[in-house]
Structure formats: C-alpha cells, structure tokens
Amino acid sequence: MNFCDKPVSYYVAIEQLSAKEDTVWGLVIVIVIISLWVASLAFLLAINYAKVPIWLIPIAIVWQMFLYTGLFITAHDAMHGSVYRKNPKINNFIGSLAVALYAVFPYQQMLKNHCLHHRHPASEVDPDFHDGKRTNAIFWYLHFMIEYSSWQQLIVLTILFNLAKYVLHIHQINLILFWSIPPILSSIQLFYFGTFLPHREPKKGYVYPHCSQTIKLPTFLSFIACYHFGYHEEHHEYPHVPWWQLPSVYKQRVFNNSVTNS
C-alpha cells in the first residue's frame, strides 16, 4: 500500500541537532554563493570565447551550473526559514532574490508548491511528483518543469536575453553558453538528485510519512552532487536544518541506527 495516496498530517520534531540556525553562518554562506555567481557570470559573459581553449568551455559551463544550483538551494532553505531565522523579512528577501537570479521564478508560488510537497510527498497533490502514469525520469522531469514554468517567465527571460544582447552588447554565444545552458543543466541536477532519486518508489513501497529516501554518498560527493540535497530523508524529517548541516544529521541518524541495531 502506498501511504502517500492520501494526505498525511505534517508533523516534524524540530530539534536543534547540530544546526546553528541562530548564527550568522547562513548569511555568510548565502553571500559567498551569490557573490561567486555574480562574479563568475560577469567574467564569463565578458570573455572572448573564441580565444578560450575549447576544453575549458565545458568546465566553465559545469561550474556555472553548480553556482546556479547553489542559488536554488539557497532559495529552498529560505522557504524553510533557515537562511536567517532571526529576521523573516531578510530571509524571504534572500529567497526571492535567489529564485529571481536563477530564472525569474515567483518566490511565493514556489513556497506554496514546496509546502504542498512536504505535506503530501509522492502523491497526486505533490507538485514535484510525476503524473501518475509515466514514472521514468525523462517524462517525470518534463512534467516537473511544466509545473514550475510559465509563459510569463519565458517572456521575461527572452526580454532579458535581448536586452543583454542588443543593449549591453554581450555576445550571443556567451549568453547561450553561460547564461542559458547552465540553469537548464542545473534544473536537471536538482530534479535528479533532489526529486527523482529520493522520491521514486522503492521496490518495497513508500515509507510513511515522508516517502523519501537518502542517497548515501560521502560528504564531499554529496556536496558536489547537489549541495547535500541527496540526504533527503533527513531533510524531510528536519526541514528547518540548512543544507550545509544535513551531513551532521545524516551521520547522527547512521550512528543512532547502529546503536539501536547493535
């Protein structure tokens, strides 16, 4: 039986664990991510791509993709209030800024959808879930993107692209390589490690109430894969823990399980 077929009560034990939620570390990390994204994008849009060794282009694209993913993870943490818990206005401003820089997403709508995802994971009410018929990664991803994209967003992005090209005189190739392609690749990265792998149905069926599973990777690989978003069971159990503290939660759970089973 799939326990996620019907709505579940959303209850999560909010514990301090090792998360330093009341410190400025969240802000420091956000400033680093956004600053790196701005500096990297400005540099890449200004270079003469024809003079860059061809093997460096894919590396630059992947690097920019990783920074775009950092923007989205920042916004995701803001949706849980964990970027700067002391001041919700600052917290939500950062979340709005991050998704705007990512691809002019509406923060409030994404917040509403993400709350539905946490309340009813892997169900027909979950906006992140597949359509109930086609469960393979490709169709699920397309359904996922349609759910979060809009014509208004595409129009704004098109206007911004043309303003950058004709007003700022940024070369079209630079815009395509370093502004258009990275967020698309980032969306695939976020979907694969943050939605598909954690929320696809296990052979034994979903486990109530979070219907999620953790991708068990070493800490560094987990960071590279998707800012520890693969520690997804831990995230659903303790959603107010910021991404950079999820490894501590994961290790604590592994330790507790080993003690319980010994």
N, C-alpha and C positions, 0 to 999 in steps of 0.2 A: 504493500500500500504506500502511495506517495502522500506523506503527511502534509505536503505543501499544496495539495489540491484545494484545501480550504484555508481561510485566513487563520493566522495564529496570533496569539497575544504576544505583543512585543515586550519582553522583559529581559533586561540585561543587568547583571550585577556589576555596577560601576565601582571598580576598585582602583586604588592608586597604583598598585603593582610597582613597576619601575618607571612609569611615565612621569616626567617632570612637567606636568601640564601648567603649573602656575609660575613657571620661569619664563625668561625671555628667549629661551633656546628656539622655540617655534618661530619667533620673528626673525631671529638671526638666520636660520636655515632658509626661510622664505626669501629674505633679502639676497642671500647668496644665489639661490636658484633664479630669481627674476633678473638679478644683475648679470649673471652669466648668460642668460637667454638674450637679454638686450644687447650686451657687448658682442656676443657671438654672431647674432643676426646682423647687426650693423656692419661688422667686419666682413662677413660672408657676402652681403649684398653689395659691398663696395669693391670687392676684389675683381681683377680681370681674370675671369675663369679660363680664358684661352692660354694664359701663362702659368696656370697651376698644373702640376703633374696629374695626369689622368687618374692615377691610383689614389690621390688624395681626395678626390671629389666624393666617392662613396663614404669615406671615413668622415668627411665633413657633414654629409647628409645624415649619417647614423648618429653622430654627435649632436646635431641639431634636433634630431628626432628624440633623443634621450632627454634633452632640455625641455622640449615640448611636453613630454610625459611628466616631467617634474612640475610643470605648470599645472597640469590637470590633477596630479596627486595633491598639490597644494590646495587647489580649489576643493577637492574631495575632503581633505582634512578640515577646511573651513566649514563645509556643510555639517560636520560633526562638532563644530565649535572648538576644535583643538589647535588651531593656529595661534590664537591669542584669546584664551578663555576669560581673561580679566576684563576685556572690553569687546562685547559682541559687535559693536559698530565697526571697529577696526578689523575684527575677524572677518565679518561679512564683506567689508570693502575689499580686503585682500582676495577673498574668494571670487568676488565679482570681477576684479581686475585680472585675476589669473585666467578665468574662462574667456574673458574678452580678448586677452592677448593670444590665447590658444586658437580660437576660431569664432570670436564674437558670439559665444553661446549665452543665452539668458540664464543668469545665475539662479533666480528664484524658481524658474521652471525646472531646472536641473535639480535643485534642492527638493522640490516636491516629488520628482520622479525617484530620487535617491531614497527618500523616506519610504516610498512605496516598496522599493527594492528590499529595504531592511525589514519592513513589516511583513511582507509576503514574498519571501525569496523563492525563486523557481516555481512560480505559479502563474496563472493567466493574468493576474493583476500586476505582476512584476514587469515593469517596462524594459528591464535588461534581459528578460528571458526570451527564448525562441517562440515561434508562432504556434507551437504545439504539434506541428505536422513535420516540419523539416528541421531536424536536430543537428545536422552536420555543421561544421564550423563556418563554411562559406555562406550558406543561407542564413544561419544564425547571425553572422556578422552583418550581412546586408539588412536584415530585419532590425538589428541593433542600431545601425546608422540611420535608417529611415525614421526610427522612433525619435532620434535626437536631432535630426537635421530639419531645416525648414527652407522654404523658398526665400523668405526674408533674409535669412542668414546668408544664403548663396548670393543674393543680390548685393548685400553689403560687402561681402568678400570680393566680388567682381569689381565693385566700385573702388575698393581699396587697392586692388591689384592694378587697375588702370591709372589711379592717381599716382601710385608709386612709379609706374612705367612712364607716364607722359608728363607728370608734374615734377616729380623728383628725379626723373631720368635714370632710373635704375634699370639695368639691362634685364630684358625679359627672361633670358636664360638663368640669370641669378635668382630672379623671383621664383621661377619654376623649381629650380634645384633646391633652394634653401628656405623658401617661404611656403611653397605649395606642397611639395612632396613630403617634407618631414612630419607635418601634423597628420597626414594620411597614414604614414607608416606608424606614427605614434598611436593612432586610433586602433590599428591592428594589434600593436603591442599591448595596449590597455585591455582590449577585448579578449585577446588570447590568454593573457596571464591573470587578468582580473575578473573575467566573466566566464569564458568558455571552460577553461581547465578547472576553476574552483566550483562552478555550478552545473557542469554536465552531470547527468545522473550516474551514480556508481552502479556496478553490477548488482550490489545488494540493495539498491534503492536509497533514497534520500534519508538522512538522519534528522529528525526533528530537534530543534525548531529552525535551525539556520540553513539547512540544505546546502551546506558548503563544505569544501574540503581544502586542506592545506597542500600546497606544492612544496615538498620537503627538499629545499635546496640549502647549501651552505650560505652563510650570511652574505658574503661578497657577491656570489652568483645571484642570490635573491635580490640584492640591491640593483645589480646590472640588469636583471630580467625585467623588473618593473617596480623599483622602489619598495621592495618587500610586500607588494600587493598580493604576492602568492601566499603569504601567511594569512589566508582568507578566513579560515575558521576562527582564528584568533581575532581578526578584525570584526567579524560579526558578533563574537562573544563580548568584545570590549571595544565598541565603535568609537569611543572618545579617546582612545590611545592613538597618538600620531604615528605616521608611517615609520618614522625613524626609531620608534620604541617597540615596534612589533617583534623584532628578533628577541628582545628580552622576554616578551610574553610567550613566544613560541618555546624558548628554552625552558622557561618556568613550567609550561604545560608538559613538556617532554620529561622534565625532572619529576614532576608530580605523578605522571603516569608510571614512570619507572619505580617510584616508591610504592605506589598502590599495587602494582603487579608483582612486586618482589616478596 
